[in-house]
Amino acid sequence: MTPSTNNALELRNVSKTYQGQRALDEVDFELRRGEVHALLGQNGSGKSTLIKALAGYHRPDPGAEAWAHGERFELGSPAAADSARMRFIHQDLGLVEDLDVAENLSLGSTYGGRWWLSDRRERRAARRFLEHYGIELDVGAPVRSLTAAQRSMVAILRAIRGWEGDEVVLLLDEPTASLPAHEVNQLFELIQQIRAHGGSVLYVTHRLSEVFRIADRVTVLRDGRTVATVTADTLDQDRLIELILGRPMEALYPPPPLPREEVVLQVNGLAGGTVADVSLSVHSGELVGVTGLVGSGFEQLPFLIFGAQPRTRGEVLLRGRVLAQSPKASIAAGLAFAPADRRNLSTMPLWSLAENITLPKLRPTGPARWLRYGAERDDAREWLERLAVQPPEPGKQMSALSGGNQQRVVLARWLRCQAHALLLEDPTIGVDMGAKAAIYRALTAATQAGAGVLMTTSDAEEACAVCDRVLVMRGGRVCAVLEGDQRTAERLTAELIGGQRVNGGGGVRV
């Protein structure tokens, strides 16, 4: 077969079999020169297996063929992928935080000096390289001092440094998963610059709104097979969700239960960090969203409510009782908190699923009050099955699960504790559409049981689709409340970037 001269990357008949099960089933794929091509699908759809085959981590089944810029190369070989000018940026960026920008850009390449290493020469070269792509960064700044978007840009630029012409294929795996919305624009500008210089980009994401902003074409995988390759401008979000899930979009967002009169969570005059003055209430059976731009205070609010960060004033009441300012007191009273940083704040990665689920509320039995491991595993398995965690194996290590399954384990933990109120920080960040649907169903079940949920989110569409009310923060205060017909992504975006403060800038009690 003769490959097309218009393609930067071309794959034919790529399959991969594990223990008799096919993770990829005769996948064909084409990435055109100068194109941004989005690769979408749920966890288990085959995306990761395809990327790993390209990177040389997995060797595909016999019969697969691959070309880069018209030249055949061997799938399953890291050396072949490198020779084919393919560059991979994973969620773990591989940067050395204690080194500066110029030093990180030089990692893996040859230094310019002939006899000795000159910091001045390397920084001057790094500065010229950044200017070539319109990036303004202090090349002498330590990487740990950069924003998340700036770190991503350094990793991408390091990958393509030394590239000449149109022979680079850049594969970005969830590059915006940890980025706030306003920093995504910076990354997109760099991607556009790379495309303008002739580069080709394979873009893997779970954030569907990004597809319509950055991608020229879209390929959707489901159950290891290609179900569609279409131009992005012929799709809308509903159709894209249907392609990914294999069912209509309505299945993603279950209808919320009706909130009740009882207030389960009350916050009065809370302040601390970037939060200046917030008062709010969450009713039994209600899901309240909180959003804002970075620095508005919405990111710190759940930590202050939970007692994980110091308050300067204000009080938190759970079912009418004032909570002491500590996570231990919050958990004992029935207030749960699931931070977005699962690895460092929400889970014990090296512990089993059973241990992670039962951690906040152990149930010893018998006269000696012993913890029976068999009972613990049975208890955990029930919750794993209830939250559709895959695989539902209590003894499996937490770090072995995908992000979406880890998030379901975290929710299972707190639902098992029968918490009166749940604080969730970006609960669906970095998870696929199928996992999102399962998480939304779990939240609906929790509110139906009478719990109240306060959820921070940076996803405007998610906030409007799943929340009964959406609170918008600016300057450390709640400046707007959207409910009913006002809950639209367009109205929310307008409030985020330019809405007028309510009540003379003093905030709103909600």
C-alpha positions as CSV (number, residue, x, y, z in Angstrom):
1,M,0.0,0.0,0.0
2,T,1.2,3.5,-0.9
3,P,0.8,6.1,1.9
4,S,-0.6,9.6,1.1
5,T,1.9,12.4,0.7
6,N,-0.5,14.7,2.5
7,N,-0.3,12.7,5.8
8,A,2.2,13.3,8.6
9,L,1.1,10.0,10.2
10,E,-0.7,7.1,8.7
11,L,-1.7,3.8,10.4
12,R,-3.3,0.8,8.9
13,N,-4.8,-2.4,10.5
14,V,-3.5,-1.7,14.0
15,S,-4.7,-4.4,16.5
16,K,-3.5,-5.3,20.0
17,T,-4.6,-8.4,21.9
18,Y,-4.2,-8.9,25.6
19,Q,-5.0,-12.4,27.0
20,G,-7.4,-13.1,24.3
21,Q,-9.2,-9.7,24.4
22,R,-8.7,-7.1,21.7
23,A,-7.8,-3.6,23.0
24,L,-7.5,-2.4,19.4
25,D,-9.3,-4.0,16.5
26,E,-8.0,-3.1,13.0
27,V,-7.7,0.6,13.6
28,D,-6.9,2.9,10.7
29,F,-5.8,6.5,11.4
30,E,-4.5,9.4,9.4
31,L,-3.0,12.7,10.7
32,R,-2.6,15.2,7.9
33,R,0.3,17.6,7.7
34,G,-0.3,20.9,9.6
35,E,-3.5,19.4,11.3
36,V,-4.7,19.3,14.8
37,H,-6.6,16.0,15.1
38,A,-8.5,15.1,18.3
39,L,-8.6,11.5,19.4
40,L,-11.5,10.8,21.7
41,G,-13.1,7.9,23.6
42,Q,-13.9,6.6,27.0
43,N,-11.3,4.9,29.2
44,G,-10.9,1.4,27.7
45,S,-11.8,2.6,24.2
46,G,-8.2,2.0,23.0
47,K,-6.8,5.5,23.0
48,S,-4.0,4.8,25.5
49,T,-3.1,1.5,23.8
50,L,-2.8,3.3,20.4
51,I,-0.6,6.0,21.8
52,K,1.6,3.4,23.6
53,A,2.0,1.5,20.3
54,L,3.1,4.7,18.6
55,A,5.5,5.5,21.4
56,G,7.0,2.0,21.3
57,Y,5.8,0.9,24.7
58,H,3.4,-1.8,23.2
59,R,4.1,-3.9,20.1
60,P,0.9,-4.4,18.1
61,D,-0.4,-7.7,16.6
62,P,1.2,-8.8,13.3
63,G,-0.1,-7.0,10.2
64,A,0.0,-3.4,11.5
65,E,1.6,-0.8,9.2
66,A,2.7,2.7,9.9
67,W,4.2,5.7,8.0
68,A,5.5,9.0,9.2
69,H,5.8,11.7,6.5
70,G,5.6,9.0,3.8
71,E,8.4,6.8,5.4
72,R,7.5,3.5,6.9
73,F,8.5,2.9,10.5
74,E,8.0,0.1,13.0
75,L,5.3,0.3,15.6
76,G,6.3,-0.9,19.0
77,S,9.9,0.5,18.8
78,P,10.9,3.6,20.8
79,A,13.9,4.2,18.6
80,A,11.7,4.1,15.5
81,A,9.2,6.6,17.0
82,D,12.1,8.9,17.8
83,S,13.5,8.6,14.3
84,A,10.1,9.3,12.9
85,R,10.1,12.7,14.8
86,M,7.2,11.8,17.0
87,R,7.2,13.7,20.3
88,F,5.0,12.7,23.2
89,I,3.7,15.0,26.0
90,H,2.0,13.1,28.8
91,Q,0.2,14.4,31.9
92,D,3.4,13.9,33.8
93,L,5.4,16.5,32.0
94,G,8.8,15.1,33.0
95,L,10.2,18.5,34.1
96,V,12.8,19.0,36.8
97,E,11.2,21.6,39.1
98,D,14.5,22.8,40.7
99,L,16.1,23.6,37.4
100,D,15.3,26.8,35.5
101,V,13.5,27.1,32.2
102,A,16.6,27.2,30.0
103,E,18.0,24.1,31.8
104,N,14.8,22.2,31.3
105,L,14.7,23.1,27.6
106,S,18.2,21.8,27.2
107,L,17.5,18.4,28.9
108,G,18.1,15.6,26.4
109,S,19.8,17.8,23.8
110,T,23.4,18.8,23.0
111,Y,24.7,22.0,24.6
112,G,25.9,24.7,22.3
113,G,29.4,25.3,23.8
114,R,32.3,23.5,22.2
115,W,34.7,23.3,25.2
116,W,32.6,24.4,28.2
117,L,29.1,25.0,29.3
118,S,28.0,28.7,29.3
119,D,24.9,29.5,31.2
120,R,24.7,32.9,29.4
121,R,24.9,31.3,26.0
122,E,22.3,28.6,26.8
123,R,19.9,31.2,28.3
124,R,20.4,33.5,25.2
125,A,19.6,30.5,22.9
126,A,16.5,29.6,25.0
127,R,15.3,33.2,24.9
128,R,15.5,33.3,21.1
129,F,13.8,29.9,20.9
130,L,10.8,31.1,23.0
131,E,10.6,34.4,21.1
132,H,10.3,32.4,17.8
133,Y,7.0,31.0,19.2
134,G,5.9,34.3,20.7
135,I,6.3,33.0,24.3
136,E,7.4,35.4,27.0
137,L,9.0,33.6,29.9
138,D,11.9,34.3,32.2
139,V,14.3,31.6,31.1
140,G,16.2,31.9,34.4
141,A,13.1,31.2,36.5
142,P,12.8,27.9,38.3
143,V,10.2,25.7,36.8
144,R,8.5,25.2,40.2
145,S,7.6,29.0,40.1
146,L,5.7,28.7,36.8
147,T,2.0,28.4,36.3
148,A,0.6,25.0,35.1
149,A,0.1,26.4,31.6
150,Q,3.7,27.7,31.5
151,R,5.0,24.3,32.6
152,S,3.1,22.6,29.8
153,M,4.5,25.0,27.3
154,V,8.0,24.4,28.5
155,A,7.5,20.6,28.1
156,I,6.1,21.0,24.6
157,L,8.8,23.4,23.5
158,R,11.5,21.1,24.8
159,A,10.0,18.3,22.8
160,I,10.1,20.2,19.5
161,R,13.4,22.0,20.1
162,G,15.7,21.4,17.1
163,W,12.8,20.6,14.8
164,E,13.2,22.1,11.4
165,G,10.4,22.2,8.7
166,D,7.2,20.2,8.9
167,E,8.5,16.8,10.0
168,V,7.3,16.8,13.7
169,V,4.3,15.0,15.0
170,L,3.4,16.2,18.5
171,L,1.1,13.9,20.6
172,L,-0.5,15.6,23.5
173,D,-2.2,13.4,26.1
174,E,-4.7,15.4,28.2
175,P,-2.5,18.6,28.2
176,T,-5.2,20.8,29.8
177,A,-6.4,18.3,32.5
178,S,-4.9,20.3,35.3
179,L,-5.2,23.7,33.8
180,P,-7.7,26.4,34.8
181,A,-9.8,27.7,32.0
182,H,-8.0,31.0,31.5
183,E,-4.6,29.2,31.1
184,V,-6.0,26.9,28.4
185,N,-5.9,29.8,26.0
186,Q,-2.1,30.2,26.4
187,L,-1.6,26.6,25.5
188,F,-3.9,26.8,22.5
189,E,-1.9,29.8,21.2
190,L,1.2,27.7,21.3
191,I,-0.4,24.8,19.5
192,Q,-1.6,27.2,16.8
193,Q,2.0,28.5,16.5
194,I,3.3,25.0,16.0
195,R,0.7,24.3,13.4
196,A,1.5,27.6,11.6
197,H,5.2,26.4,11.5
198,G,4.1,23.2,9.8
199,G,3.8,20.8,12.7
200,S,1.1,18.2,13.1
201,V,-0.7,17.6,16.4
202,L,-2.6,14.5,17.7
203,Y,-4.6,15.8,20.6
204,V,-6.2,13.5,23.3
205,T,-8.7,15.1,25.6
206,H,-11.9,14.5,27.6
207,R,-12.9,18.2,27.5
208,L,-15.2,18.3,24.5
209,S,-15.5,22.0,24.4
210,E,-11.8,22.2,23.5
211,V,-12.4,20.0,20.4
212,F,-14.4,22.7,18.7
213,R,-11.8,25.3,19.6
214,I,-8.6,23.6,18.5
215,A,-9.3,20.6,16.3
216,D,-9.6,20.3,12.5
217,R,-10.8,16.7,12.6
218,V,-12.0,14.2,15.2
219,T,-11.5,10.4,15.5
220,V,-13.6,8.5,18.1
221,L,-12.7,5.1,19.3
222,R,-15.1,2.8,21.1
223,D,-14.3,-0.7,22.3
224,G,-11.1,-0.7,20.4
225,R,-12.6,0.2,17.1
226,T,-12.9,3.4,15.1
227,V,-16.5,4.5,15.1
228,A,-16.0,7.9,13.3
229,T,-13.5,10.2,11.7
230,V,-15.1,13.5,10.9
231,T,-14.3,17.2,10.5
232,A,-15.0,19.1,13.8
233,D,-17.2,21.8,12.2
234,T,-19.7,19.1,11.1
235,L,-20.4,18.1,14.7
236,D,-22.1,19.6,17.7
237,Q,-21.5,18.5,21.3
238,D,-24.6,16.3,21.6
239,R,-23.6,14.3,18.5
240,L,-20.0,14.0,19.8
241,I,-21.2,12.7,23.2
242,E,-23.4,10.2,21.4
243,L,-20.5,8.9,19.3
244,I,-18.3,8.5,22.4
245,L,-20.9,6.9,24.6
246,G,-22.9,5.0,22.0
247,R,-26.1,6.4,23.5
248,P,-27.9,9.8,23.4
249,M,-26.5,12.8,25.3
250,E,-29.5,12.8,27.7
251,A,-27.9,9.7,29.3
252,L,-25.0,11.9,30.5
253,Y,-26.9,14.2,32.8
254,P,-29.6,12.4,34.9
255,P,-32.5,14.6,36.1
256,P,-31.8,16.1,39.5
257,P,-34.1,15.4,42.5
258,L,-36.1,18.2,43.9
259,P,-34.3,20.0,46.8
260,R,-35.9,20.0,50.2
261,E,-36.5,22.7,52.7
262,E,-34.0,21.5,55.3
263,V,-30.6,23.3,55.2
264,V,-27.8,20.8,55.7
265,L,-24.8,23.1,55.2
266,Q,-24.7,26.8,56.2
267,V,-21.7,29.1,55.8
268,N,-21.8,32.5,57.4
269,G,-19.3,35.3,56.7
270,L,-16.5,33.0,55.8
271,A,-13.0,34.5,55.1
272,G,-9.5,33.3,54.7
273,G,-6.9,33.3,51.9
274,T,-8.4,34.7,48.8
275,V,-12.0,34.3,50.2
276,A,-13.1,37.7,51.5
277,D,-16.7,37.2,52.6
278,V,-18.9,34.3,51.6
279,S,-22.3,33.3,53.0
280,L,-24.3,30.4,51.5
281,S,-26.6,27.5,52.2
282,V,-27.1,24.1,50.7
283,H,-30.4,22.3,51.2
284,S,-31.0,18.6,51.6
285,G,-31.2,17.0,48.1
286,E,-29.6,20.1,46.4
287,L,-26.5,20.3,44.3
288,V,-24.9,23.7,44.3
289,G,-22.1,24.7,42.0
290,V,-19.4,27.3,42.7
291,T,-17.2,28.7,40.0
292,G,-15.0,31.7,39.2
293,L,-11.7,32.7,37.6
294,V,-8.4,31.7,39.2
295,G,-7.8,33.9,42.2
296,S,-11.5,34.6,42.7
297,G,-11.6,32.5,45.9
298,F,-13.7,29.6,44.5
299,E,-10.7,27.2,44.6
300,Q,-10.1,27.8,48.3
301,L,-13.7,27.8,49.4
302,P,-14.2,24.0,50.0
303,F,-10.8,23.8,51.9
304,L,-12.0,26.6,54.3
305,I,-15.4,25.1,54.8
306,F,-13.8,21.7,55.6
307,G,-11.3,23.2,58.0
308,A,-8.3,22.2,55.9
309,Q,-7.1,25.8,55.5
310,P,-7.2,28.5,58.3
311,R,-10.2,30.9,58.4
312,T,-9.8,34.5,59.5
313,R,-13.5,34.7,60.4
314,G,-16.8,33.1,59.8
315,E,-18.5,29.9,60.8
316,V,-19.8,26.7,59.2
317,L,-22.9,24.9,60.4
318,L,-23.8,21.3,59.5
319,R,-27.5,20.6,60.2
320,G,-27.6,23.6,62.6
321,R,-24.5,22.7,64.6
322,V,-21.3,24.8,64.4
323,L,-18.3,22.8,63.2
324,A,-14.9,23.2,64.8
325,Q,-12.2,24.2,62.4
326,S,-10.6,20.9,61.6
327,P,-11.0,18.1,59.0
328,K,-11.3,15.6,61.8
329,A,-14.3,17.4,63.3
330,S,-15.8,17.8,59.9
331,I,-15.6,14.1,59.1
332,A,-17.0,13.2,62.5
333,A,-20.0,15.5,62.0
334,G,-20.8,14.1,58.6
335,L,-19.1,16.6,56.2
336,A,-17.1,14.9,53.4
337,F,-14.5,16.5,51.1
338,A,-13.0,15.1,47.8
339,P,-10.2,17.4,46.5
340,A,-9.3,17.3,42.8
341,D,-5.7,16.3,43.5
342,R,-6.5,12.6,43.9
343,R,-2.8,11.5,44.1
344,N,-1.8,13.8,46.9
345,L,-5.0,14.8,48.8
346,S,-7.8,12.3,48.0
347,T,-6.3,8.9,48.0
348,M,-3.6,6.6,49.3
349,P,-2.2,5.4,45.9
350,L,-0.3,2.4,47.2
351,W,-3.2,1.1,49.4
352,S,-5.9,-1.2,48.2
353,L,-9.3,-0.1,47.0
354,A,-10.8,-1.6,50.2
355,E,-8.4,0.3,52.4
356,N,-9.1,3.6,50.6
357,I,-12.9,3.1,50.9
358,T,-13.0,2.2,54.6
359,L,-10.3,4.6,55.7
360,P,-12.6,7.3,57.2
361,K,-15.0,5.0,59.0
362,L,-13.6,1.6,60.1
363,R,-16.1,-1.0,61.4
364,P,-14.5,-3.3,63.9
365,T,-16.6,-6.3,65.0
366,G,-16.7,-8.8,67.9
367,P,-16.0,-8.4,71.6
368,A,-12.4,-7.5,70.9
369,R,-13.4,-4.9,68.3
370,W,-11.1,-6.3,65.7
371,L,-11.1,-5.3,62.1
372,R,-12.0,-8.3,60.0
373,Y,-10.3,-8.1,56.5
374,G,-12.9,-10.4,55.0
375,A,-15.7,-8.1,56.2
376,E,-13.8,-5.1,55.0
377,R,-13.4,-6.5,51.5
378,D,-17.1,-7.5,51.3
379,D,-18.1,-4.1,52.4
380,A,-15.8,-2.4,49.8
381,R,-16.9,-4.7,47.0
382,E,-20.5,-3.7,47.5
383,W,-19.6,0.0,47.0
384,L,-17.3,-0.7,44.1
385,E,-20.1,-2.5,42.3
386,R,-22.6,0.3,43.3
387,L,-20.3,2.9,41.8
388,A,-19.5,0.8,38.7
389,V,-15.7,0.8,39.5
390,Q,-13.7,-1.2,37.0
391,P,-12.4,-3.6,38.0
392,P,-14.5,-4.1,41.2
393,E,-11.6,-5.8,43.0
394,P,-11.2,-4.7,46.6
395,G,-7.6,-5.9,46.8
396,K,-6.4,-4.0,43.7
397,Q,-4.0,-1.1,44.3
398,M,-5.5,2.3,43.9
399,S,-2.7,3.6,41.6
400,A,-3.5,0.9,39.1
401,L,-7.0,2.5,38.3
402,S,-7.8,5.1,35.7
403,G,-8.6,8.7,36.9
404,G,-12.3,8.2,36.5
405,N,-12.3,4.9,38.4
406,Q,-10.2,6.5,41.2
407,Q,-12.7,9.3,41.5
408,R,-15.6,6.8,41.8
409,V,-13.7,5.1,44.6
410,V,-13.3,8.5,46.4
411,L,-17.1,9.0,46.1
412,A,-17.8,5.5,47.2
413,R,-15.8,6.2,50.4
414,W,-17.9,9.2,51.3
415,L,-21.2,7.7,50.3
416,R,-20.5,4.7,52.5
417,C,-20.0,7.1,55.4
418,Q,-23.5,8.5,54.7
419,A,-22.2,12.1,54.8
420,H,-24.9,14.8,55.3
421,A,-23.0,17.1,52.9
422,L,-20.3,16.6,50.3
423,L,-17.7,19.1,49.2
424,L,-16.4,18.3,45.8
425,E,-13.5,20.0,44.0
426,D,-13.8,19.6,40.2
427,P,-15.1,16.0,40.6
428,T,-15.0,15.2,36.9
429,I,-11.7,16.8,35.9
430,G,-9.5,14.5,33.7
431,V,-12.1,11.7,33.5
432,D,-13.8,10.4,30.3
433,M,-17.4,10.7,29.3
434,G,-18.4,7.3,30.6
435,A,-16.9,8.0,34.0
436,K,-18.6,11.4,34.1
437,A,-22.0,9.8,33.6
438,A,-21.3,7.3,36.4
439,I,-20.2,10.2,38.7
440,Y,-23.3,12.2,38.0
441,R,-25.5,9.2,38.7
442,A,-23.7,8.7,42.0
443,L,-24.2,12.4,43.0
444,T,-27.9,12.1,42.0
445,A,-28.2,9.0,44.3
446,A,-26.6,10.9,47.1
447,T,-28.9,13.9,46.8
448,Q,-31.9,11.6,46.5
449,A,-30.8,10.1,49.8
450,G,-31.0,13.5,51.4
451,A,-27.4,14.7,51.2
452,G,-26.5,18.2,50.1
453,V,-23.6,18.7,47.6
454,L,-21.4,21.8,47.1
455,M,-19.3,21.4,44.0
456,T,-16.6,23.7,42.6
457,T,-16.1,23.4,38.9
458,S,-14.2,25.2,36.1
459,D,-16.5,23.6,33.5
460,A,-19.3,26.1,32.6
461,E,-21.4,23.5,30.8
462,E,-21.2,21.0,33.6
463,A,-22.1,23.6,36.2
464,C,-25.3,24.6,34.3
465,A,-26.3,21.0,33.4
466,V,-26.0,19.3,36.8
467,C,-26.3,22.0,39.5
468,D,-29.6,23.4,40.9
469,R,-27.9,26.7,41.5
470,V,-24.5,28.1,40.3
471,L,-22.7,30.7,42.5
472,V,-20.2,32.9,40.7
473,M,-17.3,34.3,42.7
474,R,-15.2,37.4,42.0
475,G,-12.8,39.2,44.3
476,G,-13.4,36.6,47.1
477,R,-17.2,37.1,47.2
478,V,-20.2,35.6,45.6
479,C,-21.2,38.2,42.9
480,A,-24.0,36.3,41.1
481,V,-26.4,33.4,41.5
482,L,-27.7,31.6,38.4
483,E,-30.7,29.4,38.7
484,G,-33.6,28.3,36.5
485,D,-33.4,29.6,33.0
486,Q,-30.4,31.8,33.9
487,R,-28.2,28.6,34.1
488,T,-26.7,28.8,30.6
489,A,-23.0,28.5,29.7
490,E,-23.2,31.8,27.8
491,R,-24.6,33.7,30.8
492,L,-22.1,32.0,33.2
493,T,-19.2,32.9,30.9
494,A,-20.4,36.5,30.8
495,E,-20.5,36.7,34.6
496,L,-17.1,35.2,34.9
497,I,-15.3,37.6,32.7
498,G,-17.2,40.8,33.0
499,G,-20.4,40.7,35.1
500,Q,-21.2,43.5,37.5
501,R,-21.0,42.8,41.2
502,V,-24.3,42.5,43.0
503,N,-25.2,44.5,46.0
504,G,-22.6,47.2,45.6
505,G,-19.6,44.8,45.5
506,G,-20.4,43.5,49.0
507,G,-21.3,40.0,47.9
508,V,-24.6,38.1,47.9
509,R,-26.0,35.8,50.6
510,V,-27.3,32.6,49.0
